[in-house]
Amino acid sequence: IKVLVNAFEATIPDATIHHYDAISPDNLPARLNLQIIKALQFEVAPQVFTPRGSYDGRKNLFCTARLALSGTDTQEFNVPLPQANGGANPTRPPKVFKVKITLAATINPELLNRFVHGQQSHDDEATTAITACNVALRMEPNMNFPFNTRSFFIEGLEKRAIGAGLELWRGLFQSFRPGPEKVFINVDIATGLMYRQGPLIGLCLEVIGQSNPNYLSPQQGLPDHIRMKLERFIKACKSSSKGPTTSGLCPHRRCSGGWLQRLEMNWVHAHALLALAPAETRPTWPRPAGAWGHIY
């Protein structure tokens, strides 16, 4: 009997896998960590990371070659990342992150081959080998699309607005799985909840179920519980507006509760300016990016 499944046969890698601990400290968002490691491998020390390693966004970096580190299998790097504060003419220097890479273990992929043939127990080494294959499988899409623990989401695949400032994006789940005498890539669909793109004022009105912009004015009696609801909704978002920069687009700013209060305090003047400004120059929400674009 032939059974059609959402999985594809894969091959076990031949090269020895070198497991490194990366990013110290490791309390940064996974999206930012990925950007740091990408800059490290492609800009700061490309001669060390050849071939490039696969990184899980936290503590684990896997390479198919032993890195030529300056210390005894350990080295600290300074990785600068530009700050989003001025487009082509930044007013602040890049922020520098310290990254310490330390060899944690070497993994012989032959043990994974023995495991799928029933000749190896499911111990820590087999688990780490499977983890390394999953990290290699997921790193590229995680660098290019919004993601969560196991899935990534593609705006162009399918999306649907559901109201209250939210929309659903279709995504893909993929996982490296051992099977009887073989290994497989399991692929399935997933759904991610995203903030909807649109003008900031209009999005705030949609969240609270209103249509009159004057409702957001403190002079019109904006209730505290509504203000707090908006604050919670937009707190971790990024926004942008067009302004006098070389590219015509002001840098992304992360919203906060203080930002919302300033919006309320200046609402009368802001509303007048927005009413006079051309539509293409009004503030808008960007599409979700990385962890800031997700609601879990």
N, C-alpha and C positions, 0 to 999 in steps of 0.2 A: 504494500500500500504506500503510495506516495503522499507525503504531507507537505503542504506549502507553508513555510514559516517566515517570519520577518527577521531573518538572520542570514549571515553570509559566512562562509568558511574563511578562516584566516590562517596565517602562518606564524609560528613561533620565531622570534628574532634569534639570529645566530650569535650576535656579538654579546660579549659580557656587559652587563648593565652596572654602571657605577652610580650609587645612590649618594647624593649630597644633601646636607642640611643647608638651607638657604634663607636669606632675609632674617637678620637679627638686629632689633627685635621683630617679632612676627605678628604684631597686633594691628597692622594696616589692612585696609580693605583689599580683597582678592584682586579686584580690577586694577588698583594702584600697584600692587605687588607685581602683577603681570607686566605692567608698563615699565617698572623698574628693571625687571630681569630682561625684558626685551632690549631696553637701552644698554644694559650691561653687556649683553651678548653681541649686539650689532654695532654699538658705537664706542663704548668704553674699552672693552677688551675682546674684540673679535678674534684676535690671534690666540687667545686662551680657549675660547669656546668654539672649537672646530673639531667635529661638527657641532651644531647647536644642540643644546639640551632641551628637555621637556619639563615644564614646571607646572605644579598644581595650584599655584596662587597662594600657597601657605608656606610649608617648610620643606617640601620635597622637590628636588631637582634630580632628574635622571639623565645620564649621558651614556653614549655607547663607546666613549673613549675616556681614558683617565686624563683629567685636566692637568695641565702643566702649571700648577700653582706655585707661588714663590716660597711658601712655607712647607711644612711637612703635611702635604695634602690639605692645607688650609690657607686662605688668603682673604684679606678684607679689601673691599673696593669702595670708592666714592663715586656714586652715580648721580649726576645732576639731571633734574627734570625741569623744563621751563615752566614758569608759573603763568596761569591764564590771566594776564593783567595788562593787556595792551596790544595784542595782535603782533604786528610786525615790529612795533617799537615798545618792548616791555620796559616798565619803569623799575622793576625789581629783578635782582639776579635770580638765576635758577636755584631751586631748592635742592640741596644735596642730601642723598640718603646713603647711609653706610650699609653695605651688604657684606656679610661674612659667609663664605662658602667653605664647608668642611666635609670631607669624605666621611660618610657614615658606614657604608658597607659596599661590597661587590656581590653581584648576583649572577650566578651561572644559569643561563636560560635552559640548560639541559635538565635542571630539576623540574622546570615547568613541563617539559616533554615527558619526564618520568611520572609526574603527577597525573596528567591526563590519561596515561596508560596504566594507572593504578599501581605504580611502583614507588610512589612517594607520598608521604602523609601530607595533610593540609596544614603545614606548619607556618611559622612566621615568614620563612624565606619564600615559600610558594605564594603566600598572600602578597608579599612585597613585589614579587615578579608580576603578578596580575595587576597590582596597583600601577606599576611602572608602565605597563601596556595601555592601561586606561588613561593615564596622564598624557602619554604620547598621542593617543587617539583624540583627546578633547582639547589640547592646547590651541591648535590652529583656529577652530571655530570660536573658542572663548576669547581669542585676541581680536576677533572681527565682529562679534555679535553679542548682544546682551545675553547673560547666562545666569543659571543658578547652579546648584550642586552638580547635577547630571545632565541638564538640557541646555540648549541654546535656542534663541528665538529670532525669527527672520521676519521683518516687517513686510517684505514683498511676497512672502509665501501665502499668508492669509491673515486678515485682521478684522475685528468687528467692534464697533463702539457699543458700550453697554450703559452709557449715561454716568452721571456723577463724576465726570472728568476722567473716566477710565475707559480702556479698550483692551481687548484680548488679542494676543498675537499667537499665531501657530508656531510651534517649535519642534525640534527633533531631539530625541533621546538616543544615545548610543553607548554601548557598553561592551567591553571585551570579556567574554565568558568562556570558561573551560567546559568541555563536553567529553563524551566517551571517545577517547583516542584522538580527539581533534579540539581545536579552539574556534570560537565563532565571534562575529561582531553582531550583537543584537541591536536592531534599529526600531524605534517606535516614535509615535507622535506625542507632543506635549503641548500645553497651553500656558502662556505667561500673562499675568495681569500688569498692564502698563499705564502710565500717565498718558493722557491724550494730548496731542499737539494742538496748539491754538493760542490766541491772544490771552495774555495773563488775566485781564479783567473778565473776559468772557468765561474763562475756565473757572475762576473763583465763583462767578454767578451760577454756573452749572453745578458746581459742587453743593451749593446751598439751596438750589432749586429756585432761583430768582432770575428775573429778566431785566430789571431796572438797575442800571449801574449806581444810581444814587443810594441804593440800599446799603452799599458798602461804606457810605460816609458816616462818621461818628455823629455828625449833626443830625442825621436821620435816625439816630437811635440804634446803631448796630449793636445787638446784644453780645455780651461777653462770651457766651457759650458758642455763638456762631463764629466770632473771631478766633476762639481757641480751636474750633473745628477746622477752619481754614489754615491755621498755623500748623496743626498736625499734618494736614494733607500736603502742604507744599514745603515742609521743613527741609527735606533732604533732596529737593529737586534742584536742577540747574536751569537758569533762564538767561536769555541774551536779548540785546536790543541793537538796532542800527544806530550808529553814531559817527562822529568825526574821526575815523581811523582810516588807515590806508586801504583796508579791505572793505570798509563801510560797515563792519559788524563789530560791535563791542564784545569783549570777552564774556564767556559764560560766568555767571555768578551763582553761588550756592545760596538758596533762600534760607531764611531763619525767622524765628519769631520776632526778633527785633526789626527785621526788614519789613514784616507785615505791619507792625505798629507804626513804622515810619510811613508806610503807604497810607495808613488810616489818617495820620496827622496831616499829611500833605494832599489828601484826597481832593479837596476842592480845587486846588491849583492844578493837580495832575489831571483831573477829569477835564478841565478846560483846555489844557494843552493837548490831551489826547483827542479831543473833539476837533481841534483845529489841524492836527497833524495828518499828513497823508497816510493811508492805510498801510503802505509798504514800510513806513518808518516806525510803526507802533511796536511796543515790546511783544515778543512772542515766546512761547515755550518751545524749546528744542525737542527733538525726539529723545526718548530715554537713552542713556548711555551707561552701560555697566551697572554696577550695584545701585547707583543713584536712580536708575530707570526702573528698578523693580519694586514691587510691593509684595512682601511675603506674608 
